[in-house]
Amino acid sequence: MIINLPDKLYYSIGEVARAFDVNTSLIRYWEQEFPIIKPKKNKKGNRYFTPEDIKNLKIIYHLVKEKGYTLDGARIALTTNSKISETITIIDRLEFVKAELEKLKDSLSENP
């Protein structure tokens, strides 16, 4: 999954929800269910997610939405499998390469 977020120190919950194409309530729910997600909160209670939180959300999204894990299964996988973040990084790189190859293919088919 390719996440389009600008390089910033903190992201609002709305930005994160739009990037993952989910509701903000799901992000808040995952925050309660997974202790690795710890957004900063200001005095008003607004959540601000760090790039580390985004990386963890990407792992959770991959396990739950793409692989079909239950929340308990995803929690267990996070604690037992230390290579999940490496796997997600590799998948992201492969998706990027695929997108670049598709752009190249499209440009070649436009110019005979």
The first five atom37 places (N, CA, C, CB, O) and aatype in JSON, in Angstrom:
{
  "aatype": [12, 9, 9, 2, 10, 14, 3, 11, 10, 18, 18, 15, 9, 7, 6, 19, 0, 1, 0, 13, 3, 19, 2, 16, 15, 10, 9, 1, 18, 17, 6, 5, 6, 13, 14, 9, 9, 11, 14, 11, 11, 2, 11, 11, 7, 2, 1, 18, 13, 16, 14, 6, 3, 9, 11, 2, 10, 11, 9, 9, 18, 8, 10, 19, 11, 6, 11, 7, 18, 16, 10, 3, 7, 0, 1, 9, 0, 10, 16, 16, 2, 15, 11, 9, 15, 6, 16, 9, 16, 9, 9, 3, 1, 10, 6, 13, 19, 11, 0, 6, 10, 6, 11, 10, 11, 3, 15, 10, 15, 6, 2, 14],
  "atom_mask": [
    [1, 1, 1, 1, 1],
    [1, 1, 1, 1, 1],
    [1, 1, 1, 1, 1],
    [1, 1, 1, 1, 1],
    [1, 1, 1, 1, 1],
    [1, 1, 1, 1, 1],
    [1, 1, 1, 1, 1],
    [1, 1, 1, 1, 1],
    [1, 1, 1, 1, 1],
    [1, 1, 1, 1, 1],
    [1, 1, 1, 1, 1],
    [1, 1, 1, 1, 1],
    [1, 1, 1, 1, 1],
    [1, 1, 1, 0, 1],
    [1, 1, 1, 1, 1],
    [1, 1, 1, 1, 1],
    [1, 1, 1, 1, 1],
    [1, 1, 1, 1, 1],
    [1, 1, 1, 1, 1],
    [1, 1, 1, 1, 1],
    [1, 1, 1, 1, 1],
    [1, 1, 1, 1, 1],
    [1, 1, 1, 1, 1],
    [1, 1, 1, 1, 1],
    [1, 1, 1, 1, 1],
    [1, 1, 1, 1, 1],
    [1, 1, 1, 1, 1],
    [1, 1, 1, 1, 1],
    [1, 1, 1, 1, 1],
    [1, 1, 1, 1, 1],
    [1, 1, 1, 1, 1],
    [1, 1, 1, 1, 1],
    [1, 1, 1, 1, 1],
    [1, 1, 1, 1, 1],
    [1, 1, 1, 1, 1],
    [1, 1, 1, 1, 1],
    [1, 1, 1, 1, 1],
    [1, 1, 1, 1, 1],
    [1, 1, 1, 1, 1],
    [1, 1, 1, 1, 1],
    [1, 1, 1, 1, 1],
    [1, 1, 1, 1, 1],
    [1, 1, 1, 1, 1],
    [1, 1, 1, 1, 1],
    [1, 1, 1, 0, 1],
    [1, 1, 1, 1, 1],
    [1, 1, 1, 1, 1],
    [1, 1, 1, 1, 1],
    [1, 1, 1, 1, 1],
    [1, 1, 1, 1, 1],
    [1, 1, 1, 1, 1],
    [1, 1, 1, 1, 1],
    [1, 1, 1, 1, 1],
    [1, 1, 1, 1, 1],
    [1, 1, 1, 1, 1],
    [1, 1, 1, 1, 1],
    [1, 1, 1, 1, 1],
    [1, 1, 1, 1, 1],
    [1, 1, 1, 1, 1],
    [1, 1, 1, 1, 1],
    [1, 1, 1, 1, 1],
    [1, 1, 1, 1, 1],
    [1, 1, 1, 1, 1],
    [1, 1, 1, 1, 1],
    [1, 1, 1, 1, 1],
    [1, 1, 1, 1, 1],
    [1, 1, 1, 1, 1],
    [1, 1, 1, 0, 1],
    [1, 1, 1, 1, 1],
    [1, 1, 1, 1, 1],
    [1, 1, 1, 1, 1],
    [1, 1, 1, 1, 1],
    [1, 1, 1, 0, 1],
    [1, 1, 1, 1, 1],
    [1, 1, 1, 1, 1],
    [1, 1, 1, 1, 1],
    [1, 1, 1, 1, 1],
    [1, 1, 1, 1, 1],
    [1, 1, 1, 1, 1],
    [1, 1, 1, 1, 1],
    [1, 1, 1, 1, 1],
    [1, 1, 1, 1, 1],
    [1, 1, 1, 1, 1],
    [1, 1, 1, 1, 1],
    [1, 1, 1, 1, 1],
    [1, 1, 1, 1, 1],
    [1, 1, 1, 1, 1],
    [1, 1, 1, 1, 1],
    [1, 1, 1, 1, 1],
    [1, 1, 1, 1, 1],
    [1, 1, 1, 1, 1],
    [1, 1, 1, 1, 1],
    [1, 1, 1, 1, 1],
    [1, 1, 1, 1, 1],
    [1, 1, 1, 1, 1],
    [1, 1, 1, 1, 1],
    [1, 1, 1, 1, 1],
    [1, 1, 1, 1, 1],
    [1, 1, 1, 1, 1],
    [1, 1, 1, 1, 1],
    [1, 1, 1, 1, 1],
    [1, 1, 1, 1, 1],
    [1, 1, 1, 1, 1],
    [1, 1, 1, 1, 1],
    [1, 1, 1, 1, 1],
    [1, 1, 1, 1, 1],
    [1, 1, 1, 1, 1],
    [1, 1, 1, 1, 1],
    [1, 1, 1, 1, 1],
    [1, 1, 1, 1, 1],
    [1, 1, 1, 1, 1],
    [1, 1, 1, 1, 1]
  ],
  "atom_positions": [
    [[0.84, -1.17, 0.0], [0.0, 0.0, 0.0], [0.88, 1.23, 0.0], [-0.95, 0.0, 1.2], [1.77, 1.37, 0.84]],
    [[0.63, 2.1, -0.93], [1.4, 3.34, -1.03], [0.64, 4.43, -0.28], [1.65, 3.74, -2.52], [-0.52, 4.71, -0.57]],
    [[1.31, 5.05, 0.67], [0.72, 6.11, 1.47], [1.28, 7.44, 0.97], [1.02, 5.91, 3.0], [2.49, 7.64, 0.93]],
    [[0.38, 8.34, 0.6], [0.82, 9.65, 0.13], [0.67, 10.68, 1.24], [0.01, 10.08, -1.11], [-0.37, 11.32, 1.39]],
    [[1.73, 10.82, 2.01], [1.77, 11.83, 3.07], [3.03, 12.66, 2.88], [1.73, 11.16, 4.48], [4.09, 12.13, 2.56]],
    [[2.91, 13.97, 3.08], [4.12, 14.81, 2.99], [5.05, 14.52, 4.16], [3.75, 16.31, 2.94], [4.63, 14.0, 5.19]],
    [[6.32, 14.88, 3.99], [7.28, 14.7, 5.09], [7.04, 15.76, 6.15], [8.74, 14.77, 4.57], [7.31, 16.94, 5.95]],
    [[6.52, 15.31, 7.29], [6.25, 16.2, 8.41], [6.61, 15.48, 9.7], [4.75, 16.66, 8.41], [6.79, 14.26, 9.72]],
    [[6.7, 16.25, 10.77], [6.96, 15.64, 12.08], [5.7, 15.02, 12.67], [7.51, 16.68, 13.04], [5.77, 13.99, 13.34]],
    [[4.54, 15.65, 12.41], [3.28, 15.17, 12.98], [2.18, 15.25, 11.94], [2.9, 15.98, 14.23], [2.14, 16.15, 11.11]],
    [[1.27, 14.27, 11.99], [0.13, 14.22, 11.09], [-1.14, 14.17, 11.92], [0.21, 12.99, 10.15], [-1.2, 13.5, 12.95]],
    [[-2.17, 14.89, 11.47], [-3.45, 14.85, 12.17], [-4.14, 13.53, 11.86], [-4.35, 16.07, 11.77], [-3.79, 12.84, 10.9]],
    [[-5.13, 13.2, 12.67], [-5.85, 11.95, 12.47], [-6.6, 11.96, 11.14], [-6.82, 11.69, 13.63], [-6.77, 10.92, 10.51]],
    [[-7.06, 13.13, 10.72], [-7.75, 13.24, 9.43], [-6.82, 12.94, 8.27], [0.0, 0.0, 0.0], [-7.2, 12.24, 7.33]],
    [[-5.6, 13.46, 8.33], [-4.62, 13.19, 7.27], [-4.3, 11.7, 7.21], [-3.33, 14.0, 7.52], [-4.21, 11.12, 6.13]],
    [[-4.14, 11.09, 8.37], [-3.82, 9.66, 8.43], [-4.98, 8.84, 7.88], [-3.49, 9.24, 9.88], [-4.76, 7.9, 7.11]],
    [[-6.19, 9.17, 8.27], [-7.36, 8.42, 7.81], [-7.51, 8.54, 6.29], [-8.64, 8.93, 8.52], [-7.81, 7.54, 5.63]],
    [[-7.31, 9.73, 5.74], [-7.39, 9.89, 4.28], [-6.29, 9.1, 3.57], [-7.29, 11.38, 3.91], [-6.54, 8.5, 2.52]],
    [[-5.09, 9.09, 4.13], [-3.98, 8.37, 3.51], [-4.25, 6.88, 3.45], [-2.69, 8.64, 4.27], [-3.91, 6.22, 2.47]],
    [[-4.86, 6.33, 4.5], [-5.16, 4.91, 4.54], [-6.54, 4.58, 3.97], [-5.07, 4.4, 5.97], [-6.89, 3.41, 3.83]],
    [[-7.31, 5.61, 3.64], [-8.66, 5.46, 3.1], [-9.56, 4.68, 4.06], [-8.61, 4.76, 1.74], [-10.25, 3.74, 3.67]],
    [[-9.52, 5.1, 5.33], [-10.37, 4.51, 6.36], [-10.99, 5.65, 7.17], [-9.55, 3.54, 7.29], [-10.62, 6.81, 7.01]],
    [[-11.94, 5.3, 8.03], [-12.56, 6.3, 8.9], [-11.63, 6.63, 10.07], [-13.92, 5.8, 9.42], [-10.82, 5.81, 10.48]],
    [[-11.77, 7.84, 10.6], [-10.96, 8.23, 11.75], [-11.29, 7.35, 12.96], [-11.2, 9.71, 12.1], [-10.43, 7.11, 13.81]],
    [[-12.53, 6.86, 13.03], [-12.91, 6.0, 14.16], [-12.11, 4.7, 14.15], [-14.41, 5.69, 14.12], [-11.8, 4.16, 15.21]],
    [[-11.76, 4.19, 12.97], [-10.96, 2.98, 12.9], [-9.54, 3.24, 13.41], [-10.92, 2.45, 11.45], [-8.96, 2.4, 14.09]],
    [[-9.0, 4.4, 13.09], [-7.66, 4.75, 13.58], [-7.68, 4.85, 15.11], [-7.18, 6.09, 12.96], [-6.78, 4.36, 15.78]],
    [[-8.72, 5.49, 15.65], [-8.84, 5.6, 17.11], [-9.01, 4.22, 17.74], [-10.03, 6.5, 17.49], [-8.44, 3.95, 18.81]],
    [[-9.78, 3.34, 17.1], [-9.98, 1.99, 17.61], [-8.67, 1.21, 17.62], [-11.03, 1.24, 16.78], [-8.33, 0.56, 18.61]],
    [[-7.93, 1.28, 16.52], [-6.64, 0.6, 16.47], [-5.68, 1.15, 17.52], [-6.02, 0.73, 15.08], [-4.86, 0.42, 18.07]],
    [[-5.8, 2.43, 17.79], [-4.95, 3.04, 18.84], [-5.22, 2.37, 20.19], [-5.2, 4.57, 18.93], [-4.3, 2.15, 20.97]],
    [[-6.48, 2.06, 20.47], [-6.83, 1.39, 21.72], [-6.4, -0.06, 21.73], [-8.34, 1.49, 21.96], [-6.0, -0.59, 22.77]],
    [[-6.47, -0.71, 20.57], [-6.2, -2.15, 20.49], [-4.72, -2.5, 20.41], [-6.9, -2.71, 19.3], [-4.32, -3.58, 20.85]],
    [[-3.92, -1.62, 19.85], [-2.5, -1.91, 19.64], [-1.64, -0.91, 20.42], [-2.15, -1.87, 18.13], [-1.65, 0.28, 20.11]],
    [[-0.9, -1.38, 21.4], [-0.11, -0.46, 22.23], [1.08, 0.18, 21.5], [0.4, -1.19, 23.43], [1.69, 1.1, 22.03]],
    [[1.42, -0.29, 20.29], [2.55, 0.32, 19.58], [2.17, 1.64, 18.94], [3.07, -0.64, 18.52], [3.04, 2.39, 18.49]],
    [[0.88, 1.95, 18.88], [0.43, 3.23, 18.33], [0.22, 4.18, 19.5], [-0.89, 3.07, 17.48], [-0.68, 3.99, 20.33]],
    [[1.06, 5.2, 19.57], [0.98, 6.16, 20.67], [1.06, 7.59, 20.13], [2.11, 5.91, 21.69], [2.11, 8.22, 20.2]],
    [[-0.05, 8.11, 19.59], [0.01, 9.47, 19.08], [0.12, 10.49, 20.22], [-1.23, 9.77, 18.22], [-0.33, 10.25, 21.34]],
    [[0.72, 11.6, 19.9], [0.79, 12.7, 20.86], [-0.57, 13.37, 20.88], [1.93, 13.73, 20.5], [-1.27, 13.41, 19.87]],
    [[-0.94, 13.91, 22.04], [-2.21, 14.62, 22.14], [-1.94, 16.01, 22.7], [-3.22, 13.85, 23.05], [-1.14, 16.19, 23.61]],
    [[-2.64, 17.01, 22.11], [-2.49, 18.36, 22.64], [-3.51, 18.58, 23.76], [-2.67, 19.43, 21.5], [-4.22, 17.65, 24.15]],
    [[-3.59, 19.8, 24.27], [-4.48, 20.08, 25.41], [-5.95, 19.84, 25.07], [-4.29, 21.51, 25.89], [-6.75, 19.51, 25.94]],
    [[-6.3, 20.02, 23.8], [-7.68, 19.8, 23.38], [-7.98, 18.31, 23.15], [-7.96, 20.58, 22.1], [-9.14, 17.93, 23.0]],
    [[-6.94, 17.48, 23.14], [-7.14, 16.06, 22.93], [-6.97, 15.62, 21.49], [0.0, 0.0, 0.0], [-7.21, 14.45, 21.16]],
    [[-6.57, 16.54, 20.62], [-6.34, 16.18, 19.22], [-5.11, 15.28, 19.11], [-6.17, 17.44, 18.34], [-4.08, 15.53, 19.74]],
    [[-5.24, 14.25, 18.3], [-4.14, 13.29, 18.12], [-3.22, 13.76, 17.0], [-4.68, 11.88, 17.82], [-3.67, 14.23, 15.96]],
    [[-1.91, 13.61, 17.24], [-0.92, 13.9, 16.22], [0.02, 12.71, 16.12], [-0.13, 15.22, 16.55], [0.69, 12.34, 17.09]],
    [[0.06, 12.12, 14.94], [0.81, 10.89, 14.72], [2.2, 11.2, 14.17], [0.05, 9.97, 13.76], [2.36, 12.06, 13.3]],
    [[3.2, 10.5, 14.68], [4.57, 10.65, 14.22], [4.8, 9.69, 13.04], [5.59, 10.37, 15.38], [4.0, 8.79, 12.81]],
    [[5.89, 9.88, 12.29], [6.2, 8.92, 11.22], [6.34, 7.48, 11.73], [7.49, 9.33, 10.52], [6.02, 6.54, 11.01]],
    [[6.8, 7.32, 12.95], [6.89, 5.96, 13.55], [5.49, 5.37, 13.73], [7.64, 6.01, 14.92], [5.27, 4.19, 13.47]],
    [[4.53, 6.21, 14.17], [3.14, 5.74, 14.29], [2.58, 5.35, 12.91], [2.26, 6.84, 14.93], [1.86, 4.36, 12.79]],
    [[2.93, 6.12, 11.89], [2.46, 5.83, 10.53], [3.01, 4.48, 10.08], [2.88, 6.96, 9.55], [2.3, 3.68, 9.48]],
    [[4.28, 4.24, 10.36], [4.9, 2.95, 10.0], [4.18, 1.8, 10.7], [6.4, 2.95, 10.37], [3.91, 0.77, 10.08]],
    [[3.87, 1.97, 11.98], [3.16, 0.93, 12.73], [1.73, 0.74, 12.22], [3.14, 1.28, 14.22], [1.24, -0.38, 12.14]],
    [[1.07, 1.84, 11.87], [-0.27, 1.74, 11.3], [-0.23, 1.02, 9.95], [-0.89, 3.14, 11.13], [-1.15, 0.26, 9.62]],
    [[0.82, 1.25, 9.19], [0.95, 0.58, 7.9], [1.08, -0.94, 8.1], [2.18, 1.13, 7.13], [0.51, -1.72, 7.33]],
    [[1.82, -1.34, 9.12], [1.97, -2.76, 9.42], [0.62, -3.35, 9.83], [3.03, -2.98, 10.53], [0.23, -4.42, 9.36]],
    [[-0.08, -2.65, 10.71], [-1.38, -3.13, 11.17], [-2.36, -3.2, 10.01], [-1.94, -2.22, 12.29], [-3.1, -4.18, 9.87]],
    [[-2.37, -2.17, 9.16], [-3.25, -2.15, 8.0], [-2.96, -3.35, 7.11], [-3.09, -0.83, 7.21], [-3.88, -4.02, 6.64]],
    [[-1.69, -3.61, 6.87], [-1.31, -4.74, 6.02], [-1.82, -6.05, 6.6], [0.22, -4.78, 5.85], [-2.38, -6.88, 5.88]],
    [[-1.62, -6.24, 7.89], [-2.03, -7.5, 8.51], [-3.55, -7.66, 8.52], [-1.5, -7.58, 9.93], [-4.07, -8.72, 8.19]],
    [[-4.25, -6.6, 8.91], [-5.7, -6.71, 9.11], [-6.47, -6.6, 7.79], [-6.18, -5.62, 10.08], [-7.33, -7.43, 7.5]],
    [[-6.17, -5.59, 7.0], [-6.96, -5.33, 5.79], [-6.49, -6.13, 4.58], [-6.92, -3.86, 5.47], [-7.31, -6.6, 3.8]],
    [[-5.18, -6.28, 4.42], [-4.69, -6.95, 3.22], [-4.51, -8.45, 3.41], [-3.38, -6.33, 2.8], [-4.8, -9.22, 2.5]],
    [[-4.05, -8.87, 4.58], [-3.83, -10.29, 4.84], [-5.03, -10.97, 5.49], [-2.62, -10.47, 5.73], [-5.13, -12.2, 5.47]],
    [[-5.95, -10.19, 6.05], [-7.16, -10.76, 6.63], [-7.01, -11.29, 8.05], [0.0, 0.0, 0.0], [-7.82, -12.1, 8.49]],
    [[-5.99, -10.83, 8.76], [-5.81, -11.26, 10.15], [-6.92, -10.68, 11.02], [-4.42, -10.83, 10.69], [-7.45, -9.6, 10.73]],
    [[-7.26, -11.39, 12.09], [-8.11, -10.81, 13.11], [-7.26, -9.86, 13.94], [-8.78, -11.92, 14.01], [-6.03, -9.87, 13.82]],
    [[-7.87, -9.05, 14.77], [-7.09, -8.13, 15.61], [-6.2, -8.91, 16.57], [-8.02, -7.19, 16.39], [-5.05, -8.53, 16.79]],
    [[-6.74, -9.99, 17.14], [-5.91, -10.82, 18.02], [-4.76, -11.45, 17.26], [-6.76, -11.91, 18.68], [-3.63, -11.49, 17.75]],
    [[-5.03, -11.93, 16.06], [-3.99, -12.52, 15.24], [-2.92, -11.51, 14.86], [0.0, 0.0, 0.0], [-1.73, -11.83, 14.86]],
    [[-3.34, -10.29, 14.54], [-2.38, -9.24, 14.2], [-1.54, -8.88, 15.42], [-3.11, -7.99, 13.67], [-0.33, -8.65, 15.31]],
    [[-2.17, -8.82, 16.59], [-1.44, -8.51, 17.82], [-0.37, -9.57, 18.1], [-2.41, -8.39, 19.01], [0.76, -9.26, 18.47]],
    [[-0.76, -10.83, 17.92], [0.18, -11.93, 18.14], [1.31, -11.88, 17.11], [-0.55, -13.3, 18.06], [2.48, -12.06, 17.46]],
    [[0.97, -11.63, 15.85], [1.99, -11.55, 14.8], [2.98, -10.42, 15.08], [1.32, -11.35, 13.42], [4.17, -10.57, 14.82]],
    [[2.49, -9.3, 15.6], [3.39, -8.17, 15.9], [4.36, -8.53, 17.02], [2.57, -6.94, 16.3], [5.51, -8.09, 17.0]],
    [[3.91, -9.31, 17.98], [4.79, -9.64, 19.1], [5.73, -10.8, 18.79], [3.97, -9.96, 20.31], [6.83, -10.86, 19.34]],
    [[5.3, -11.72, 17.92], [6.12, -12.91, 17.68], [7.01, -12.81, 16.45], [5.24, -14.09, 17.54], [8.08, -13.42, 16.41]],
    [[6.6, -12.05, 15.44], [7.36, -11.98, 14.19], [8.09, -10.65, 14.1], [6.43, -12.18, 12.97], [7.47, -9.61, 13.88]],
    [[9.39, -10.68, 14.26], [10.18, -9.45, 14.26], [10.48, -8.94, 12.85], [11.48, -9.66, 15.0], [10.95, -7.82, 12.69]],
    [[10.21, -9.75, 11.83], [10.55, -9.36, 10.47], [9.37, -8.74, 9.71], [11.06, -10.55, 9.71], [9.47, -8.52, 8.5]],
    [[8.27, -8.47, 10.38], [7.11, -7.91, 9.7], [7.43, -6.54, 9.11], [5.93, -7.81, 10.66], [7.03, -6.26, 7.98]],
    [[8.13, -5.69, 9.84], [8.43, -4.35, 9.32], [9.33, -4.44, 8.09], [9.09, -3.48, 10.4], [9.19, -3.65, 7.16]],
    [[10.26, -5.4, 8.08], [11.12, -5.59, 6.9], [10.28, -6.05, 5.71], [12.24, -6.62, 7.19], [10.5, -5.61, 4.59]],
    [[9.33, -6.93, 5.96], [8.46, -7.41, 4.89], [7.63, -6.27, 4.31], [7.53, -8.52, 5.42], [7.48, -6.18, 3.09]],
    [[7.11, -5.41, 5.16], [6.32, -4.27, 4.69], [7.19, -3.34, 3.86], [5.7, -3.51, 5.88], [6.75, -2.84, 2.83]],
    [[8.43, -3.11, 4.3], [9.35, -2.25, 3.55], [9.61, -2.83, 2.17], [10.67, -2.08, 4.31], [9.63, -2.09, 1.18]],
    [[9.82, -4.12, 2.09], [10.07, -4.77, 0.79], [8.84, -4.67, -0.1], [10.46, -6.25, 0.99], [8.95, -4.4, -1.29]],
    [[7.67, -4.88, 0.48], [6.43, -4.78, -0.31], [6.27, -3.36, -0.84], [5.2, -5.17, 0.55], [5.88, -3.18, -2.0]],
    [[6.55, -2.35, -0.02], [6.46, -0.96, -0.47], [7.41, -0.68, -1.63], [6.76, 0.0, 0.69], [7.04, -0.02, -2.6]],
    [[8.64, -1.19, -1.52], [9.61, -0.99, -2.61], [9.14, -1.66, -3.89], [10.99, -1.54, -2.2], [9.24, -1.08, -4.98]],
    [[8.63, -2.86, -3.77], [8.14, -3.58, -4.96], [6.95, -2.87, -5.59], [7.76, -5.01, -4.59], [6.84, -2.81, -6.81]],
    [[6.05, -2.33, -4.77], [4.91, -1.58, -5.31], [5.38, -0.32, -6.03], [3.93, -1.21, -4.2], [4.82, 0.05, -7.06]],
    [[6.41, 0.33, -5.49], [6.96, 1.51, -6.13], [7.57, 1.15, -7.49], [8.01, 2.18, -5.24], [7.34, 1.84, -8.48]],
    [[8.34, 0.07, -7.53], [8.95, -0.38, -8.78], [7.87, -0.74, -9.79], [9.88, -1.59, -8.53], [7.99, -0.41, -10.97]],
    [[6.83, -1.42, -9.34], [5.73, -1.78, -10.23], [5.07, -0.54, -10.82], [4.7, -2.63, -9.48], [4.79, -0.5, -12.02]],
    [[4.82, 0.47, -9.99], [4.2, 1.7, -10.47], [5.1, 2.39, -11.5], [3.91, 2.65, -9.29], [4.61, 2.9, -12.51]],
    [[6.4, 2.42, -11.24], [7.33, 3.04, -12.19], [7.36, 2.27, -13.51], [8.74, 3.12, -11.6], [7.41, 2.88, -14.58]],
    [[7.34, 0.95, -13.45], [7.32, 0.15, -14.66], [6.03, 0.35, -15.45], [7.5, -1.33, -14.32], [6.05, 0.38, -16.68]],
    [[4.92, 0.49, -14.76], [3.65, 0.74, -15.44], [3.66, 2.1, -16.11], [2.48, 0.65, -14.46], [3.13, 2.25, -17.22]],
    [[4.26, 3.11, -15.46], [4.39, 4.43, -16.09], [5.23, 4.33, -17.35], [5.02, 5.44, -15.11], [4.88, 4.91, -18.38]],
    [[6.33, 3.6, -17.28], [7.21, 3.42, -18.43], [6.48, 2.7, -19.56], [8.46, 2.63, -18.02], [6.6, 3.07, -20.72]],
    [[5.72, 1.68, -19.22], [4.95, 0.94, -20.22], [3.93, 1.85, -20.89], [4.23, -0.26, -19.57], [3.77, 1.82, -22.11]],
    [[3.23, 2.67, -20.09], [2.25, 3.59, -20.63], [2.9, 4.63, -21.55], [1.52, 4.29, -19.51], [2.34, 4.96, -22.6]],
    [[4.05, 5.13, -21.17], [4.73, 6.13, -22.0], [5.21, 5.51, -23.31], [5.91, 6.74, -21.24], [5.22, 6.18, -24.34]],
    [[5.62, 4.24, -23.28], [6.04, 3.58, -24.5], [4.87, 3.3, -25.43], [6.76, 2.29, -24.17], [5.03, 3.36, -26.65]],
    [[3.72, 2.99, -24.89], [2.56, 2.71, -25.73], [1.96, 3.97, -26.32], [1.5, 1.97, -24.93], [1.3, 3.91, -27.36]],
    [[2.18, 5.13, -25.68], [1.67, 6.4, -26.21], [2.51, 6.89, -27.38], [1.65, 7.48, -25.11], [1.98, 7.5, -28.31]],
    [[3.8, 6.64, -27.37], [4.7, 7.1, -28.41], [5.16, 5.9, -29.25], [5.92, 7.84, -27.8], [6.12, 5.21, -28.89]],
    [[4.47, 5.65, -30.4], [4.82, 4.48, -31.2], [6.17, 4.59, -31.87], [3.76, 4.24, -32.24], [6.59, 3.67, -32.57]]
  ]
}
